């Protein structure tokens, strides 16, 4: 099968240049490629091409070459034939086929998990609702079900967790989301206001505002009809912002894991250190989560000598103090006894579900866009080395966090050490026109993992669709696998060790 072959630094592609195959050919080739762990799905979605035709777009990522392979297939709305399911052979395809089926009523034969994914307002079958979600069931006199949610205590967002247990032992966990579907993707296409679109992107998931807004900005810039100013400083500033976000959230999760096992010293120390990091971001742009910092083609908050000095001082201090906390965690017999051999997800399982980000790396799967599909200063100023742990347990996921905080601090120091604030970054450009009938993507390694925004334009160059993929889309199934065979009391620490996004999934 023919693909349009590109990479994470290349410009957009005209829709007419994306090869269109018959579904049988598409199925066979994607099936073959996904048998190789070096390939995984970046995105797979369908969009109406006109009133009678639906076109499916697939982005395959080659982790060996750094290439992005784009292909498509199509079908008529009135065609009621079922498409063979790729999910039946590759579990990682399940959220994509489920969304396509839910949105457009497309049926996939032999689909093993044909259930709603998000309950969007414009779903094909309005009879499908939260109240009749088809939870998996098992028969047995010794079995019982435990339901958690969808309303949780504190600030946790809504999601339903249905456990099937034999005594205290979890046999199966099913996670049902979609309770707060906000129509984010629809909102991107409903406005031509570029600033509003940027505000939407940074509001998809509050703890990943930098990752999502960077992915969207990168996609927009690739679609520009004019040559945008090339700024090394702007590239560096975006990477510094991403690594600050990574530090803040990995430290926060270290504290959350400490809290869940009653290690109060670790919890309090990490809360204090995270505050330093997000206050540093606030001192830079006026918002603790970096909202307002990422804008297309430029920035309203260029780094000055004073801000550089503040960031370097705070990051060095946090690195030193966090290293002490991490060493205490790694040497505590109580913590080791609680975290080791708990919530194991093997590398093979991670490959099968298409796992990404820190969770995949903690299972020995070195999936990291900073290495495989670099953008910006990655591959130029920074030669990134993915940090992996082989065990796949809660402790491994903690260790990856600990190591990544220190690595991010070193990257920030390296990038800012030779930064020239006199070479000012360009101001944002909200008015550049976009290429018509084109597709572009932004692929960014956020702190949680692979974040992807695919932007498709119409005949006039307006945004026709923005398809968003948060890394949580892949990794929720990893959490369900992690608790199989564990005591139900282990669920909180398994959950915290993944720390997945409800709103990033629900959109």
Order of alpha helices (4+ residues) and beta strands (2+ residues): beta-beta-alpha-beta-beta-beta-beta-alpha-beta-beta-beta-beta-alpha-alpha-alpha-alpha-alpha-alpha-alpha-alpha-alpha-alpha-alpha-beta-beta-beta-alpha-alpha-alpha
